[in-house]
Every structure is written in structure tokens, then in C-alpha cells.
Amino acid sequence: MLRVFSVILAASLILAVNTYAQGNVAGAWDLAITGPEGPVNATATLKQDGEKVTGSIESQAGTAELTGTMKGKTLNMAFTVQTPNGPLDIKVTGEVDGAAMKGTIDLAGMGMMEFTGKKK
């Protein structure tokens, strides 16, 4: 009986530590993107369920739904925007540190931009 209790306690502690160690990105974020034609401001509203991240990003170009993962401090997201030349698949990679994040945006291999974010 003591062995079963010990195993349950150990498993609970491991799950608690993993949950604590993983960043929580849920909420609204103000993003500052360094674009080729100057700075661009955007707002991301994110939901997190374990490692799964969903939400939306809104900028002067419109709103797009995004999906991704949060593993440790690394956030990976993807979304698609419609352009006059067709859809553009965008990938975002960032490092989250509490209420701040920074990273890069890959414009479907057509260029890279840097961004920073602050949780509202």
C-alpha cells in the first residue's frame, strides 16, 4: 500500500513540476513587429491547453486564426493570411519569459522579421 501511495505521489509531483516549468501564454499580447517598411503593431489573443496553443492575431492587415505549441519556453505558431497573390503561410517562433516574448516570423521563406511581445 505504501508503495502504491509513493508511486502516486511521485507521479503527481512530476506532473506539477512539468506544468509549472512550462510557460503559460494564455491571454492578450501586444506585439511589436519589425517589418521591412517599418514597425507594425499587432495583438495576439491566445488560449493554452497543455502544449496546445490556439487563438487569433490582429493587425492592420486583418485578423487570422493561429495554432501552435508551447514547449518549455519555446512558442511555435502558424497562421495563414490572404494576399492579392494568394494565401501566405506564416510561421512564428518565440521564446517566452514570463510576461515577455521575442522571436522571429518566417514569411513563407520570402523573408524574416523580428518581434517582441508584452502580455497585457
ZICOR-V683801 format. One record per run of one state. SS is the DSSP state (h for helix, s for strand, l for the rest). FROM is the first residue (numbers start at 1). LEN is the number of residues. Records with the same first field share a line. If there is no record, write none. Layout:
SS: FROM-LEN, FROM-LEN
This chain:
l: 1-1, 22-5, 36-2, 50-2, 60-2, 72-2, 84-2, 98-2, 108-4, 120-1
h: 2-20
s: 27-9, 38-12, 52-8, 62-10, 74-10, 86-12, 100-8, 112-8
